């Protein structure tokens, strides 16, 4: 993989070309050697790359600008067809004929604290693809990734509504399990971790991976032991068809919901009998927007209303992926840092927020970084994407989801 045109570009520069092609402006010193290239990936989609001077060395950024106001341009969740599955960003993009994209949410990458328990590969936060709800968020203490900034949670999302505008929001699960005798709150939907004492629902969107991990850890300690009090009930066409003391694995049918309970939730599920009617209801409720979401991905905010969030880490530098919202939600900026050896020091989260603001974002959102950081875009005249940054692990890491960019004439 070679850097486009073999040149390093200097970031944070006021460039009329970027304003014209992407609607953003950078601020700072003049470029050391000529103006950077702004490559049209597709109508309404442009790509560029440049250097960012940082506290721990120079970082190199790759940025895709998406004009959501342009007819035929949209973004959606890239995913491998199951919540508990992973694939590389380039493979996910090509499978959907996306013209560009980046990796998405943090995820359940390992289970070293729970010997014998399979890592699910499922993402941390809520996920909506093409208007369809795939999953809800795990408890804050069960997330993978860096510590959350104050006043943020695993329920935070970057989304695009049915109005075609991007925004930051928070999506909470509202659901229930009802019988003729009782009604239980639903504590999870296709999640690798359920709240202590709750009942979670798993649908065909989950995939085939074991559901045992959902009963491990606690709301505040991901490494806590797995629960010893669990129960699973399978509901098919609205009736209980089977039960088990231990969560199982394998594909779930389209008209089937598997209910997994731990502690108090397990005790409630034991009261259900084979043949009993059960209704499972679930939806994601937005904290800010009344407009339904067509797409949403988890992560955490770093910039709101043009101001960095209080308490952002300004000490730990790393390779990062981020997304920014500009022009009243009509423009989305996707940023991925380069993981090549000369740039691996990366940026702190505070520096990411500052860089996104100088790119023109009013709101910005941190996605999974490190070895997951990947930005892909089509080269002119091609029908497949190519990886534009150098993944820090030397090759693309399979991820559970990403943001795909689409441009149709």
N, C-alpha and C positions, 0 to 999 in steps of 0.2 A: 504494500500500500504506500503510495507517495502522496505528499501534500500537494494540493492542486497548484499547478504552475511552479511548484518548488520554492515558493516565496513565503516569508513570514510577514504578516501585516500587523501594523501597530493599531491597537484599539483606542477607544475613548477619544476619537477625533471628530470634529465637526465636519461632516461630509455631505455636500449637496446631493451627491449621487445616491446615498442611502436614503435621503429624504424623498427623492424622486421615485426610486425603485421600491422602497419598502416602507416609506412613511415614518421613519424613525430618524433620530439625530444622536450622534455621539459627541462627547465633549472632551477636550484635552489637547495634548500636544499634536503637532503636525506629523504626518507619516514620515518615516525615515527614508523610504525609497519608493516614491510614486504612490498613486492612489490604489486602494484595494480593488479587486474585481468583485462585481456584483453579478452573479450568474442567475439568469432566469431558469428555474427548474421547470416551471409550467406557468400558464397564465395565472397570475395572482400569487405566485410562490417564488421567492428569491432566496439565494444562499450566498453567504460570504464567510470569511474567516479572518482572524486578526489576533494580535498579541494584546495581553492585558498585563501591565506592570502591577505586581502585587507585593505584599510585605515579605513573602518568602521566595520570591523569584518571579520570573515571567511565566504567565499562564497563556495558553493558546486556545481561543474560543472559535467554535463553529456555530453559526447562527442561521436558522431558517426563519424567514418572515412570511406570515400567511395572511393574506387579505380576505378575511371572512365576509367582507361586504361585496366582494366580486362574485357575480353569478357563476355557479358551478364549482366554487371552492368550499371545502368543508374539512372538518377533522372528526375523527371517530376513534374509539378504543380499538387498538390492535390486541388480539389475544388468540391463543392457540386452539380455541374451541372448548376448553374446560378451564375452570378456575384453578384446579390443582394440576397444572401442567405448565411447561415452559418451552420457549423456542427463542431463537435469536431474533433481534429486531429486524434485521434484513429479511429473514425468512417470513416473519409476520407481515412485513410491509409488502413483499412481493406476492404473498398469498391473497392479499386484498387489492392488489394493483395500486397501492399508495405511491405517490410521487416523492414523498419524503416522510421522515418520522424520527422519533427518539424513544428511548426506553422509558418506562413508566414508574410504577409504584415500588416501594420497598417490599420485601417478601420473606417468607419462611424458608430461608436458604439452608439452614442446618439444624440438627437436633442433638448436639453433643451432650447436652444436659440430661437427655432422656434416652438412655441406651435401649436399642431395640425398637424405638419409635421412628417411623418414617417421616422425613421432612416432606411437606406437601408441595412446596413450591408456590403456594397460594399467596396472593398479595395481602397487604395489611389493611388498606382502606376500602371504602365503597367503590364499586365499579358498575358503570352503565355503558352498554354498547348498543348503538343503533336504537336507543330508546328502551332497551330491555335491561332490567335490573339483574345483574349477575350475582352480587354479593353485598354484604354489609361490612362494617368495620370491626376489627378485634378490639378488646379492651386496651387502653393506653399502655398498661404494663406488659402487654404481650407483643408489642411491636418490635420489629427488627429495624436497625438503623440508628443514627445519632439521636441524642436526647431531643425531645420536642421543645421548641421555644415556649415561653410562658403564654398561657391563654390560647394554646392550640391543642388539637386532639387528633386521634386517628380518624375521626369522622370528617375532617377537612378534605375538600376536593377542589380540583380545577375542573370546570365543566363548561359545556356549550349547550344553551337552551334551544328549544324549538324555534326561538326567534333568531337563531344563528349568531348570537352574541356570546362571547366568552366571559366568564366571571368566576370569582372564588366564592365558595359556599361551604356549608357543613350539612351532611346528610345522615340523619339518624334513622334507625330501624324502628318501624311501628308495625307490630304484628301480634298474632294470637293463635292459640291452638284451642279450638272449641269443640265440646261434645254436648250431648243433651243435658249433662249434669253440671259441667263446669267450664270455665274459660281461663286459660293460662296465658300469661304474657310470653311472647317469643323473644328469646335473648340473642339469637344469631341466625344468619342466613349464609350458608356456604362459606363459613369461616373456619380457619385453622385453629382458632381458640375461642371458646365460649366463656362468658362470664360465669363465675362460681355460682352454683345453685340454679342454673338456668336450663332451658330447653332450646336447642337450636334445630333449624330445618336445613336439610340437604336435598337438593333437587338434581335433575339430570345435568344442570350446568356445572356441578361440582367435579364430575369425572369419576375415575375408578380408584383413586388413591384412598388408603385407609383413613377412616374418620377418628381413629384413636387420638391423634394429636389434639383434637378439639377439646379433650378432657384433661389436658396436661397444663401445668402452671396455674397461676392465679391471676386475678385482675391487676395485681401490683408486682408480681414476680414471675417472669417468663420461665425461669429455671426451676420453679417449685415442682415437686413430684406430681406425677399424674394421679388423678382421682382414683380412689378404690371403690367408689360408689357410682356406678354408671349404669345406664339402661338405654336400649335402642328399640324403637317401634317403627315398623314399616307400614305406611298408609298408601293404599292403592285404590284409585277411583273413589276416594272419600271414606274408605273403611280400613280398619286395622287388619292386616293379613299375617303379620308375624312379629316376634319380639326376640330380644337377645340381651344378655347381661353385659356384653362387651360390644362396643362399636365395631362395625364390619367394614368391608371394602367391596369393590366391584362397581360396575356401572349401575346407574339408577334410571329406571324407565321414565318416559315422558309424562306419564300420568301418576307418578309415584313420588312421595315425599318420605324421606327417612328422618325421623325425629330422634335426636340424641340428647339425653339428659345427664346431668352430673349433680350429685348431692341432692338437694331438694327437688331439682328438676327430674332426677332419676326416680325419686319416690313418687312423684306425681304421674310419671309415665307408667309405672308399675300398676296403676289403678285401671289402665285401659285394657280391654279384652278383645280378643280376636273377633272380628265381625262388627265391632262397635263403630258407629259413624263418627268421623273426625273431620273438622274443617280447619285448614291451615291458611291463614291470611298474612300477607306481608307486603310492605311498601317502604320506600325510602322517603323521608320527609325533609324538605329543605328548610334551613333556618332563615335564609334571606330571600330567596327568589320564589315567586308564585308561578313562574314559568317552568313547565316540565323540562327535564334535562334529556337531551338526546345522547349526550356523551358525558362521562365523568370518570376521573381517575384520582386515586389517593396520593398523598404526599403531605406537605405542610407549607403554610404561607411564610414568606420572608419579607414581603412588601405589601402594604395596604394603603390605599389612598395616597400613593407617592412617598410614603414614609416607611423606613425599615421598622420591623417589629422590635419592641424593646427586648433586650436580653439575648439577641442573636450572638452565637459563638463567633468571636473574633480572634481565636487562637489556633484552632485546628484547621489546617489547610488540606484539601483533598481534591481529587478529580470529581467534578459535579455535573449534574444535569438539572436544568431549570426551565420553567416556562413563564412568560410574561404576557400580561394583558394590557393592550394600549388602545387608544382611539375609541374609548367608550365600549370596549369589547368587540370592536370590528376588526382588530388585528391581534394575532397571536404570534409571539416570539418564542422560538424553541432554541435553547442554548445547550451545547455540550462541550465540555473542556476536553482538550487532547490529553491522552494518557501516555504519549511518547516520553522516553526517559528525560529529555531536556525540559519537559513541562510538567512532570508528575507532581510537583509540589502543589499545583492547583491553586484554589482560592478557599478562603474561609466562607462560612455562610453569610457573614456580614458583608464580605467583599462581593459575593454573588448578588446580594440585594442591591448593592451600590451599582454594580455593573448593569443589572437589569433596569434600574432607574435611569441610568445614563443612556441606555438603548432606547428609552422612551416609554418603558412600561410604567403603569400606575400601580398595578398589582403584580406580584410575582410569587411563584410557587416552586419549592424544591422537590425534585424527584429523586429516585435512587441514583447513587453515584458510584465511585470506585470502579470496580471491574465491570459494573453494569452499564456505565456511561457509554452510550452509542448514539451517533447521529448518522442517518442515512438519507441520501437524496439521489435522484436520477441524474445522470450525466446527459447533456444534450444528445438527442438522437437515439437514446436507449429506452428499453421498456422495463429494465430491472434497476433497482436501487444499488448504490455502492456505498460502502462505509467511508465516511469523510474524515472521521477522527481516528486516532490510534487507540483502541481499547487498552487500558492499562495492564490487563492480564495477557496481552499479546494476541488475543483472539476474542471474538464476540462471546459474551456470556449469555446463555439462555435465560430469558426473563419471563414473568407471567403476563405482562401486558406492556403496552406502549401507546404513544399518541401517533396516529397515522394522519397524513395530510393527503387530501384528494382534490384533483382539479379536473373537471369534466367540461368540455366545450359546450 
